[in-house]
């Protein structure tokens, strides 16, 4: 991020033009001011570039649209060489997809620098959002990424150095220990002292899809940031990257992290470049004689297929031209890719072949490879088998946390002791998920556990515990828990500009019985993003509790115009219509929601119950039988089938 000038602006601002079916844009330089002139429909505007954003492979431009808002313009400059298709203006979204006023339009809430970009691309950020005026007074210590972004005491360290004194730059980030190269079947081993590096969680705070919990100078993942879990549509069911989730969610799944690998084992921490080029970076730990050979990779030496990264770190393209490698280091499993719909690594190069060819070829190389032991297989297990995985300290913590949340309600119902045990796990990400899960149970049974979470040393865990208590409809004792309450209110204030933050704040208000204020906040969230489903769900809860069911139907219909075929809303509308005795429309909604989300057993269960109550017993039996094939251990489905 830089002030615009001849040295920092990479794009052609000398009369260049971009045009598609939706917009016409002219780029020009007027006396050193870089201008972007847009014509979209009947509206023409001219904007001055406030900052450049990024360098390679693309550069965006930040525009001040007023009220302290900086927005990332959606026509970007391709900074690659012309021979690679670069040196051109291109559009990041598709023509016609995002119109002015839409949440994803470049002037909308999700393209806003203040809340979407600034905390990773600036140092010492303070968002300073004012919810009363819906304006920002965002400040930062450094415009771009400086030493203080990672080293909490960087400024004091530098001052001491200038005085000839010695002072730590903050938390120890150095990678300690040395790696012993693998030998045959013996994997690489790390020899290190007891001291642990905080490096991975420091790097991960920005190289991840996560939620910021507080404005902090040099926070860490799982503390001042909460990592997104491995759920669809962010990830494929096998754990492969699907959406723009960056690196950390993959790396946390890897055997490399489990073994003690940190970022600087492969990368220079200040440039991001590899320490060694090509397969040499892997051969630092993995014996080249065993792995960098056709006997292992089955490709010609020196070919693209012989590169370790081609199979174990496949690329995905984001922002249309930005290729990024996965960091889960998974063994290619074309059989699992076929089941989950994730990209087949082999077909990334062998474009003239199909999945069946990949499955057969890899199996011929490694006959014992296709075992039901992948993350995809774990997620297909029944509840009793899942318990073993959740209790296993030798599998990735992020996967255990994800699985815990996926099965949360069933675990609370039948295995409360395991949830309580996981709430004391060494990994903050697992503790956080455990305290998220208890919100779905009877809080009178979990109050003592939840209050233990309020004392946790990780901010992410404390906030999860506090929020679960709030979701139960109460607010923890103001005197006893004043500190964590203030932390939670600060978190709500920081997130209040986003629709998701407004929903959290509305729940908090409802716990204090401020129903009118909560409803107004939800309406504001839906003005910012008319398709935001969680806001509508909570809004309908308020309307239904006030016996305003027709209004609830209208609220759902309005949101479905922007988020069509959302199964949660269609299912909810069906339940409301049952209360209104509009039975044909209710059955249509419940059936539609079940077909859109067959993995949601509760949708199928409620649809079957409604069919039975409306004297369509055969159809009810058919739906229940289908659900039992998917969830054979589900007690409610079994009880319903016995009744039918």
PLY file of the C-alpha trace (Angstrom):
ply
format ascii 1.0
element vertex 644
property float x
property float y
property float z
element edge 643
property int vertex1
property int vertex2
end_header
0.00 0.00 0.00
1.55 3.26 -1.09
0.85 6.86 -2.00
0.24 7.09 -5.77
3.17 8.36 -7.79
5.34 7.57 -10.82
7.33 4.97 -8.89
4.40 3.21 -7.22
1.62 3.21 -9.84
2.10 0.27 -12.22
-1.07 0.74 -14.29
-1.45 2.69 -17.54
-2.99 6.03 -16.57
-2.17 7.75 -19.85
-5.49 7.62 -21.63
-6.04 3.86 -21.26
-9.60 2.56 -21.47
-11.43 -0.51 -20.18
-14.91 -1.43 -21.43
-17.34 -4.32 -21.05
-21.13 -4.75 -21.27
-21.54 -3.20 -17.84
-19.05 -0.34 -17.47
-16.72 2.01 -19.36
-13.60 3.22 -17.55
-10.98 5.81 -18.56
-7.65 6.10 -16.74
-5.67 9.33 -16.88
-2.97 11.32 -15.11
-3.77 14.98 -14.53
-0.86 16.89 -13.11
0.30 13.94 -11.02
-3.22 13.05 -9.83
-4.27 9.60 -11.00
-7.92 9.66 -12.06
-10.44 6.91 -12.79
-13.53 7.99 -14.77
-16.44 5.51 -14.74
-19.67 5.32 -16.71
-22.10 2.66 -15.50
-25.62 2.89 -16.85
-26.65 6.55 -16.77
-24.24 7.44 -13.96
-20.81 8.98 -14.57
-18.26 9.62 -11.84
-14.60 10.53 -11.62
-12.48 9.30 -8.74
-8.97 10.13 -7.60
-6.71 7.24 -6.60
-5.93 7.55 -2.90
-3.49 4.61 -2.57
-2.01 1.85 -4.66
-2.71 -1.63 -3.32
-0.43 -4.54 -4.14
2.35 -4.86 -6.70
2.44 -8.28 -8.36
0.83 -10.14 -10.10
-1.83 -7.44 -9.93
-2.27 -3.97 -8.53
-5.53 -2.50 -7.30
-6.33 1.11 -6.52
-8.04 2.42 -3.40
-10.62 5.17 -3.79
-11.99 7.43 -1.06
-15.80 7.48 -1.50
-16.44 9.61 1.59
-17.24 9.03 5.27
-13.69 7.73 5.73
-14.32 4.75 3.44
-11.58 3.46 1.17
-12.81 1.02 -1.47
-10.86 -1.35 -3.73
-11.75 -0.58 -7.35
-12.73 -3.73 -9.25
-10.79 -2.97 -12.45
-7.18 -3.95 -11.66
-3.86 -3.76 -13.46
-2.26 -7.02 -14.58
1.39 -6.43 -13.63
2.74 -9.57 -15.28
4.88 -9.37 -18.43
3.04 -8.90 -21.68
4.30 -12.31 -22.84
2.42 -13.85 -19.89
-0.81 -12.03 -20.76
-0.13 -9.02 -18.54
0.25 -5.26 -18.95
-3.51 -4.75 -19.28
-6.56 -3.64 -17.30
-8.90 -6.47 -16.31
-12.04 -6.93 -14.25
-11.98 -8.93 -11.01
-15.70 -9.77 -10.99
-18.01 -10.59 -13.89
-20.00 -7.97 -15.84
-23.55 -7.62 -14.55
-22.95 -9.61 -11.36
-22.55 -6.69 -8.98
-24.56 -3.55 -9.57
-24.22 -0.26 -7.63
-25.86 -0.76 -4.25
-24.99 -4.47 -4.08
-22.89 -5.64 -1.14
-20.26 -7.11 -3.50
-20.08 -4.07 -5.81
-16.73 -2.30 -5.53
-18.44 0.46 -3.51
-20.15 -2.10 -1.24
-19.40 -3.33 2.25
-17.37 -6.39 1.18
-14.95 -4.39 -0.96
-14.20 -1.95 1.82
-10.53 -1.53 2.77
-11.23 -0.45 6.35
-12.78 -3.74 7.43
-11.67 -6.25 4.78
-8.04 -5.44 3.98
-6.42 -2.92 6.27
-5.44 -5.06 9.26
-3.13 -7.25 7.15
-1.82 -4.60 4.77
-1.14 -1.91 7.40
0.59 -1.83 10.77
-0.86 -0.59 14.05
-4.35 -0.28 12.64
-7.28 1.28 14.47
-10.51 1.02 12.46
-12.38 3.65 14.51
-15.81 2.90 13.10
-18.68 5.01 14.48
-21.94 3.01 14.27
-24.05 6.07 15.06
-22.90 7.96 11.97
-21.79 4.91 9.91
-18.40 6.56 9.30
-14.73 5.70 9.77
-11.76 7.54 11.22
-9.29 4.76 10.49
-5.68 5.30 11.60
-2.48 3.30 11.33
1.11 3.57 12.52
2.53 2.51 9.17
0.77 2.58 5.82
2.10 -0.83 4.81
3.56 -3.88 6.58
6.39 -2.83 8.88
8.52 -4.58 11.50
5.88 -3.92 14.15
3.34 -6.06 12.29
5.17 -9.17 13.54
7.52 -7.92 16.25
5.50 -6.38 19.07
8.42 -4.40 20.54
10.01 -3.44 17.22
9.99 0.30 17.88
11.60 -0.02 21.32
14.08 -2.54 19.89
15.12 -0.08 17.17
15.41 2.81 19.63
17.61 0.72 21.92
19.81 -0.32 18.99
20.40 3.30 18.01
21.58 3.95 21.58
23.94 1.01 21.43
21.74 -0.99 23.79
20.20 -4.43 23.43
16.48 -5.14 23.75
14.21 -7.91 22.51
11.89 -7.13 19.59
9.08 -9.01 21.34
7.85 -12.60 21.35
10.50 -15.07 20.15
9.78 -15.91 16.49
13.00 -17.71 15.62
12.73 -21.28 14.33
14.65 -23.33 16.88
16.27 -26.73 16.39
17.59 -28.55 13.34
16.12 -31.16 11.00
17.62 -34.60 10.47
17.01 -35.79 6.91
14.78 -38.83 6.42
16.26 -42.26 5.89
14.17 -44.87 4.09
10.87 -45.21 5.92
12.07 -43.12 8.87
10.61 -39.61 8.45
12.59 -36.40 9.05
13.17 -35.65 12.72
13.42 -32.31 14.48
16.09 -31.92 17.14
15.26 -28.90 19.26
15.32 -27.55 22.80
12.11 -27.31 24.80
11.51 -23.69 23.79
8.66 -23.31 21.24
8.51 -20.71 18.49
5.41 -18.52 18.11
6.27 -18.04 14.47
3.51 -20.02 12.75
0.65 -18.34 14.60
2.23 -14.94 14.04
2.53 -15.47 10.28
-0.88 -17.16 10.22
-2.71 -14.13 11.55
-2.58 -12.62 8.06
-1.94 -15.63 5.84
-5.35 -17.07 6.63
-9.07 -16.52 6.39
-9.95 -15.46 9.90
-11.96 -13.05 12.00
-10.18 -10.25 13.83
-11.20 -10.08 17.48
-9.36 -6.92 18.44
-7.17 -4.27 16.86
-3.73 -5.36 18.02
-0.25 -4.44 16.86
1.16 -7.94 16.57
-1.50 -10.47 17.48
-1.48 -14.20 16.85
-3.86 -16.68 15.33
-6.16 -18.50 17.80
-5.81 -15.59 20.20
-6.52 -12.18 18.73
-7.81 -13.84 15.56
-10.19 -16.74 15.06
-9.36 -19.11 12.18
-12.17 -20.17 9.83
-12.97 -23.87 10.04
-12.70 -26.41 7.21
-16.30 -26.19 6.10
-17.91 -25.97 2.69
-17.92 -23.86 0.59
-14.56 -22.57 1.85
-12.99 -26.01 1.47
-13.83 -29.17 -0.41
-14.87 -32.14 1.71
-11.35 -33.59 1.44
-9.84 -30.44 2.98
-8.58 -29.00 -0.28
-8.86 -25.24 -0.77
-11.95 -24.11 -2.65
-12.46 -20.40 -1.93
-9.88 -17.71 -1.15
-8.82 -18.94 2.29
-5.08 -18.30 1.84
-2.56 -20.66 3.46
-3.02 -21.32 7.15
-6.13 -23.50 7.04
-4.22 -25.86 4.74
-0.98 -25.81 6.71
-2.78 -26.57 9.97
-4.01 -29.83 8.39
-0.52 -30.94 7.35
1.76 -33.59 8.77
4.49 -30.96 8.39
2.97 -28.74 11.08
2.33 -31.79 13.27
6.04 -32.65 13.02
7.17 -29.14 13.97
7.81 -27.47 10.59
7.54 -23.67 10.68
7.33 -21.10 7.91
11.01 -20.18 7.89
12.07 -23.78 7.33
11.10 -23.08 3.73
10.71 -19.29 3.37
12.73 -16.17 4.06
10.52 -14.41 6.63
11.02 -10.93 5.18
10.82 -11.58 1.43
8.60 -14.65 1.43
10.90 -16.26 -1.12
11.98 -19.89 -0.87
15.27 -20.55 0.88
16.20 -23.09 -1.81
14.82 -23.34 -5.32
12.98 -26.31 -6.83
12.96 -29.69 -5.12
15.91 -28.58 -3.03
13.61 -26.91 -0.53
11.93 -30.27 0.16
15.26 -32.13 0.13
16.32 -30.13 3.18
14.35 -32.74 5.17
13.23 -35.44 2.71
16.09 -37.53 1.34
16.44 -36.73 -2.36
17.66 -40.25 -3.04
14.31 -41.61 -1.89
11.94 -38.92 -3.16
13.52 -36.90 -5.98
13.56 -39.93 -8.24
11.30 -41.48 -10.92
10.81 -44.47 -8.61
8.82 -42.14 -6.36
7.21 -39.53 -8.61
6.99 -41.64 -11.84
7.86 -38.71 -14.09
10.85 -37.83 -16.24
13.61 -36.03 -14.33
13.50 -32.29 -14.87
9.88 -32.34 -16.02
7.07 -30.40 -14.36
5.64 -33.67 -13.05
8.93 -34.41 -11.27
8.56 -31.28 -9.11
7.40 -32.09 -5.58
4.99 -29.14 -5.60
3.17 -30.35 -8.71
1.61 -33.26 -6.80
1.82 -32.17 -3.15
1.19 -28.40 -3.46
-1.18 -27.94 -6.44
-1.97 -24.40 -7.53
-5.33 -22.68 -7.51
-5.98 -19.32 -9.19
-7.59 -16.43 -7.33
-8.37 -12.90 -8.46
-8.23 -14.40 -11.98
-4.43 -14.30 -12.34
-2.94 -14.95 -8.89
-1.74 -18.57 -8.63
-1.25 -19.82 -5.08
-0.10 -23.22 -3.86
-1.85 -25.27 -1.22
0.09 -25.98 1.96
-1.58 -29.14 3.25
1.07 -31.27 1.46
-1.51 -34.01 0.93
-0.73 -37.23 -0.90
-2.71 -37.12 -4.18
-5.87 -39.22 -3.89
-7.74 -39.18 -7.22
-10.32 -41.56 -5.73
-11.16 -39.05 -3.00
-11.13 -36.14 -5.47
-13.73 -38.01 -7.53
-15.94 -38.47 -4.44
-15.68 -34.87 -3.24
-15.49 -33.01 -6.54
-12.16 -31.43 -5.64
-9.61 -30.78 -8.42
-7.76 -33.92 -9.52
-4.04 -33.19 -9.18
-3.14 -35.48 -12.08
-5.61 -33.82 -14.45
-4.05 -30.44 -13.74
-1.34 -31.49 -16.22
-2.88 -34.45 -18.04
-5.80 -32.49 -19.46
-6.51 -35.12 -22.12
-7.37 -37.77 -19.51
-10.25 -38.29 -17.05
-10.72 -39.17 -13.37
-10.96 -42.90 -14.07
-7.52 -42.79 -15.70
-6.07 -40.95 -12.68
-7.53 -43.43 -10.21
-6.23 -46.43 -12.15
-2.78 -44.95 -12.78
-2.04 -43.94 -9.19
-3.34 -47.26 -7.90
-0.95 -49.07 -10.24
1.96 -47.10 -8.74
0.88 -47.47 -5.10
-1.46 -50.49 -4.70
-1.90 -49.95 -0.95
-2.66 -46.23 -1.14
-6.43 -46.29 -1.37
-7.32 -46.72 2.28
-10.38 -45.10 3.97
-8.16 -42.95 6.19
-8.44 -39.43 4.75
-10.16 -36.36 6.19
-13.01 -37.00 3.76
-13.49 -40.50 5.17
-13.39 -39.21 8.73
-16.31 -36.87 8.01
-18.38 -39.78 6.67
-18.09 -41.76 9.90
-20.95 -42.25 12.32
-20.95 -40.53 15.69
-19.39 -43.41 17.65
-16.43 -43.54 15.23
-16.05 -39.76 15.31
-15.42 -39.91 19.06
-12.11 -41.69 18.55
-10.91 -39.02 16.12
-11.93 -36.17 18.42
-9.98 -37.79 21.25
-6.84 -38.37 19.18
-4.09 -35.87 20.01
-2.04 -37.00 17.01
-4.36 -35.65 14.31
-4.62 -31.99 13.22
-6.30 -29.74 15.77
-8.12 -27.72 13.08
-9.77 -30.90 11.82
-10.83 -31.92 15.31
-12.27 -28.43 15.89
-14.17 -28.58 12.60
-15.53 -32.06 13.36
-16.53 -30.96 16.85
-18.65 -28.14 15.43
-20.12 -30.35 12.70
-21.41 -32.83 15.30
-21.94 -30.33 18.10
-25.64 -30.84 18.82
-25.42 -34.64 18.79
-22.32 -34.59 21.01
-24.06 -32.35 23.54
-27.02 -34.70 23.60
-25.11 -37.96 24.02
-21.46 -37.23 24.91
-21.35 -34.19 27.19
-18.26 -35.38 28.99
-16.23 -35.42 25.78
-17.24 -31.83 25.00
-16.22 -30.82 28.52
-12.89 -32.62 28.08
-12.21 -30.90 24.76
-12.96 -27.54 26.41
-9.74 -28.12 28.37
-7.62 -29.22 25.39
-4.12 -27.79 24.90
-5.10 -26.37 21.49
-6.96 -23.05 21.64
-8.74 -23.79 18.36
-10.33 -26.92 19.90
-11.26 -25.14 23.13
-12.85 -22.33 21.12
-14.98 -24.81 19.14
-16.01 -26.62 22.32
-17.28 -23.38 23.82
-19.06 -22.51 20.57
-20.82 -25.87 20.64
-22.30 -25.55 24.13
-24.59 -22.74 22.95
-26.77 -25.42 21.33
-27.44 -27.17 24.65
-29.26 -26.36 27.84
-27.11 -23.63 29.39
-28.28 -24.56 32.88
-26.31 -27.79 32.40
-23.24 -26.06 31.00
-23.07 -22.82 32.99
-20.13 -23.90 35.15
-18.21 -25.08 32.08
-18.99 -21.89 30.17
-17.78 -19.73 33.04
-14.50 -21.65 33.14
-14.09 -20.59 29.51
-14.42 -16.96 30.54
-11.13 -17.38 32.42
-9.22 -18.91 29.48
-5.87 -17.35 28.54
-6.90 -17.15 24.85
-9.12 -14.25 23.78
-10.79 -16.36 21.08
-11.85 -18.91 23.70
-13.06 -16.30 26.19
-15.21 -14.63 23.54
-16.65 -17.96 22.37
-17.64 -18.86 25.94
-19.13 -15.41 26.57
-21.06 -15.50 23.30
-22.54 -18.93 24.05
-23.90 -17.64 27.34
-25.37 -14.63 25.51
-27.00 -16.95 22.96
-28.80 -18.63 25.85
-30.51 -15.32 26.50
-28.57 -13.99 29.47
-25.51 -11.82 30.05
-22.82 -13.01 32.52
-22.64 -11.26 35.86
-21.49 -7.68 35.25
-19.23 -7.47 38.32
-17.60 -10.88 38.22
-16.99 -10.90 34.48
-16.53 -7.19 33.80
-13.21 -7.76 32.01
-14.37 -10.32 29.46
-17.63 -8.43 29.01
-15.64 -5.36 28.02
-13.55 -7.49 25.63
-16.72 -8.81 24.02
-18.25 -5.35 23.70
-15.02 -4.08 22.13
-15.16 -6.99 19.68
-18.78 -6.15 18.81
-17.87 -2.50 18.28
-15.01 -3.48 15.98
-17.25 -5.78 13.91
-20.33 -3.54 13.96
-19.76 -2.13 10.48
-20.23 -5.60 8.95
-23.62 -7.34 8.64
-22.20 -10.30 10.61
-21.21 -7.95 13.41
-24.67 -6.42 13.47
-26.20 -9.88 13.96
-23.87 -10.56 16.91
-24.70 -7.18 18.43
-28.42 -7.84 17.93
-28.14 -11.15 19.84
-26.36 -9.29 22.62
-29.14 -6.70 22.74
-31.79 -9.42 22.81
-30.07 -11.00 25.83
-30.60 -7.64 27.55
-34.22 -7.54 26.26
-33.58 -4.59 23.94
-35.84 -6.03 21.24
-36.58 -2.82 19.32
-32.89 -1.84 19.11
-31.99 -5.35 17.96
-34.60 -5.26 15.19
-33.38 -1.88 13.94
-29.81 -3.15 13.89
-30.82 -6.18 11.82
-32.67 -3.96 9.35
-29.50 -1.89 8.98
-27.48 -5.06 8.33
-29.93 -6.03 5.58
-29.67 -2.60 4.01
-25.92 -3.16 3.72
-26.36 -6.72 2.43
-29.98 -7.54 1.48
-29.03 -11.17 0.94
-27.44 -11.77 4.35
-29.25 -14.88 5.58
-28.22 -14.88 9.31
-29.70 -11.38 9.73
-33.02 -12.49 8.26
-33.15 -15.65 10.39
-32.68 -13.66 13.61
-35.10 -10.98 12.38
-37.79 -13.61 11.75
-37.23 -14.95 15.28
-38.14 -11.51 16.59
-41.14 -11.22 14.29
-42.44 -14.69 15.15
-42.08 -14.09 18.88
-44.28 -11.02 18.39
-46.86 -13.04 16.41
-45.96 -11.16 13.23
-45.75 -14.22 11.00
-46.89 -12.54 7.75
-44.09 -9.98 8.22
-41.65 -12.84 8.76
-42.72 -14.40 5.44
-42.19 -11.07 3.66
-38.75 -10.65 5.25
-37.72 -14.11 4.01
-39.10 -13.42 0.52
-37.12 -10.15 0.33
-33.87 -11.90 1.24
-34.52 -14.79 -1.15
-34.54 -12.28 -4.00
-30.85 -11.71 -3.27
-29.94 -15.20 -1.98
-32.17 -17.47 -4.07
-32.53 -21.13 -3.14
-31.08 -20.69 0.32
-32.22 -23.89 2.10
-32.25 -22.37 5.59
-34.66 -19.61 4.61
-36.89 -21.90 2.55
-37.04 -24.38 5.45
-37.85 -21.61 7.91
-40.59 -20.27 5.63
-42.09 -23.76 5.52
-42.23 -23.93 9.32
-43.88 -20.51 9.52
-46.44 -21.51 6.88
-47.38 -24.55 8.94
-48.20 -22.17 11.77
-50.31 -20.15 9.32
-51.99 -23.41 8.18
-50.88 -22.86 4.60
-50.12 -26.57 4.31
-49.53 -27.04 0.55
-47.04 -24.15 0.45
-45.44 -25.38 3.69
-44.87 -28.89 2.31
-43.44 -27.43 -0.89
-40.97 -25.34 1.12
-39.93 -28.16 3.46
-39.46 -30.54 0.55
-37.49 -27.98 -1.42
-35.18 -27.26 1.54
-34.60 -30.99 2.04
-33.67 -31.45 -1.63
-31.33 -28.43 -1.56
-29.56 -29.58 1.64
-29.78 -33.40 1.90
-26.91 -33.35 4.44
-29.09 -31.45 6.92
-30.83 -34.35 8.66
-33.13 -32.02 10.60
-34.57 -30.63 7.36
-35.45 -34.15 6.21
-36.79 -35.09 9.65
-39.12 -32.11 9.85
-40.29 -32.64 6.28
-41.14 -36.28 7.08
-42.99 -35.27 10.27
-45.03 -32.71 8.34
-45.86 -35.30 5.67
-47.04 -37.73 8.34
-49.14 -35.11 10.12
-50.77 -34.19 6.81
-51.61 -37.86 6.16
-48.97 -38.56 3.53
-47.57 -41.54 5.43
-45.97 -43.37 2.48
-44.03 -40.30 1.41
-43.00 -39.71 5.02
-41.70 -43.28 5.27
-39.76 -42.88 2.00
-38.06 -39.67 3.15
-37.19 -41.13 6.56
-35.79 -44.32 5.06
-33.54 -42.30 2.75
-32.29 -40.23 5.68
-31.59 -43.35 7.75
-29.35 -44.68 4.99
-27.23 -41.56 5.45
-27.57 -41.32 9.25
-28.14 -44.87 10.56
-27.32 -43.95 14.18
-29.68 -40.97 14.40
-32.00 -41.71 17.32
-34.73 -39.27 16.25
-34.87 -40.67 12.72
-35.02 -44.23 14.07
-37.82 -43.29 16.47
-39.76 -41.64 13.66
-39.36 -44.70 11.44
-40.64 -46.96 14.20
-43.66 -44.69 14.58
-44.30 -44.73 10.85
0 1
1 2
2 3
3 4
4 5
5 6
6 7
7 8
8 9
9 10
10 11
11 12
12 13
13 14
14 15
15 16
16 17
17 18
18 19
19 20
20 21
21 22
22 23
23 24
24 25
25 26
26 27
27 28
28 29
29 30
30 31
31 32
32 33
33 34
34 35
35 36
36 37
37 38
38 39
39 40
40 41
41 42
42 43
43 44
44 45
45 46
46 47
47 48
48 49
49 50
50 51
51 52
52 53
53 54
54 55
55 56
56 57
57 58
58 59
59 60
60 61
61 62
62 63
63 64
64 65
65 66
66 67
67 68
68 69
69 70
70 71
71 72
72 73
73 74
74 75
75 76
76 77
77 78
78 79
79 80
80 81
81 82
82 83
83 84
84 85
85 86
86 87
87 88
88 89
89 90
90 91
91 92
92 93
93 94
94 95
95 96
96 97
97 98
98 99
99 100
100 101
101 102
102 103
103 104
104 105
105 106
106 107
107 108
108 109
109 110
110 111
111 112
112 113
113 114
114 115
115 116
116 117
117 118
118 119
119 120
120 121
121 122
122 123
123 124
124 125
125 126
126 127
127 128
128 129
129 130
130 131
131 132
132 133
133 134
134 135
135 136
136 137
137 138
138 139
139 140
140 141
141 142
142 143
143 144
144 145
145 146
146 147
147 148
148 149
149 150
150 151
151 152
152 153
153 154
154 155
155 156
156 157
157 158
158 159
159 160
160 161
161 162
162 163
163 164
164 165
165 166
166 167
167 168
168 169
169 170
170 171
171 172
172 173
173 174
174 175
175 176
176 177
177 178
178 179
179 180
180 181
181 182
182 183
183 184
184 185
185 186
186 187
187 188
188 189
189 190
190 191
191 192
192 193
193 194
194 195
195 196
196 197
197 198
198 199
199 200
200 201
201 202
202 203
203 204
204 205
205 206
206 207
207 208
208 209
209 210
210 211
211 212
212 213
213 214
214 215
215 216
216 217
217 218
218 219
219 220
220 221
221 222
222 223
223 224
224 225
225 226
226 227
227 228
228 229
229 230
230 231
231 232
232 233
233 234
234 235
235 236
236 237
237 238
238 239
239 240
240 241
241 242
242 243
243 244
244 245
245 246
246 247
247 248
248 249
249 250
250 251
251 252
252 253
253 254
254 255
255 256
256 257
257 258
258 259
259 260
260 261
261 262
262 263
263 264
264 265
265 266
266 267
267 268
268 269
269 270
270 271
271 272
272 273
273 274
274 275
275 276
276 277
277 278
278 279
279 280
280 281
281 282
282 283
283 284
284 285
285 286
286 287
287 288
288 289
289 290
290 291
291 292
292 293
293 294
294 295
295 296
296 297
297 298
298 299
299 300
300 301
301 302
302 303
303 304
304 305
305 306
306 307
307 308
308 309
309 310
310 311
311 312
312 313
313 314
314 315
315 316
316 317
317 318
318 319
319 320
320 321
321 322
322 323
323 324
324 325
325 326
326 327
327 328
328 329
329 330
330 331
331 332
332 333
333 334
334 335
335 336
336 337
337 338
338 339
339 340
340 341
341 342
342 343
343 344
344 345
345 346
346 347
347 348
348 349
349 350
350 351
351 352
352 353
353 354
354 355
355 356
356 357
357 358
358 359
359 360
360 361
361 362
362 363
363 364
364 365
365 366
366 367
367 368
368 369
369 370
370 371
371 372
372 373
373 374
374 375
375 376
376 377
377 378
378 379
379 380
380 381
381 382
382 383
383 384
384 385
385 386
386 387
387 388
388 389
389 390
390 391
391 392
392 393
393 394
394 395
395 396
396 397
397 398
398 399
399 400
400 401
401 402
402 403
403 404
404 405
405 406
406 407
407 408
408 409
409 410
410 411
411 412
412 413
413 414
414 415
415 416
416 417
417 418
418 419
419 420
420 421
421 422
422 423
423 424
424 425
425 426
426 427
427 428
428 429
429 430
430 431
431 432
432 433
433 434
434 435
435 436
436 437
437 438
438 439
439 440
440 441
441 442
442 443
443 444
444 445
445 446
446 447
447 448
448 449
449 450
450 451
451 452
452 453
453 454
454 455
455 456
456 457
457 458
458 459
459 460
460 461
461 462
462 463
463 464
464 465
465 466
466 467
467 468
468 469
469 470
470 471
471 472
472 473
473 474
474 475
475 476
476 477
477 478
478 479
479 480
480 481
481 482
482 483
483 484
484 485
485 486
486 487
487 488
488 489
489 490
490 491
491 492
492 493
493 494
494 495
495 496
496 497
497 498
498 499
499 500
500 501
501 502
502 503
503 504
504 505
505 506
506 507
507 508
508 509
509 510
510 511
511 512
512 513
513 514
514 515
515 516
516 517
517 518
518 519
519 520
520 521
521 522
522 523
523 524
524 525
525 526
526 527
527 528
528 529
529 530
530 531
531 532
532 533
533 534
534 535
535 536
536 537
537 538
538 539
539 540
540 541
541 542
542 543
543 544
544 545
545 546
546 547
547 548
548 549
549 550
550 551
551 552
552 553
553 554
554 555
555 556
556 557
557 558
558 559
559 560
560 561
561 562
562 563
563 564
564 565
565 566
566 567
567 568
568 569
569 570
570 571
571 572
572 573
573 574
574 575
575 576
576 577
577 578
578 579
579 580
580 581
581 582
582 583
583 584
584 585
585 586
586 587
587 588
588 589
589 590
590 591
591 592
592 593
593 594
594 595
595 596
596 597
597 598
598 599
599 600
600 601
601 602
602 603
603 604
604 605
605 606
606 607
607 608
608 609
609 610
610 611
611 612
612 613
613 614
614 615
615 616
616 617
617 618
618 619
619 620
620 621
621 622
622 623
623 624
624 625
625 626
626 627
627 628
628 629
629 630
630 631
631 632
632 633
633 634
634 635
635 636
636 637
637 638
638 639
639 640
640 641
641 642
642 643
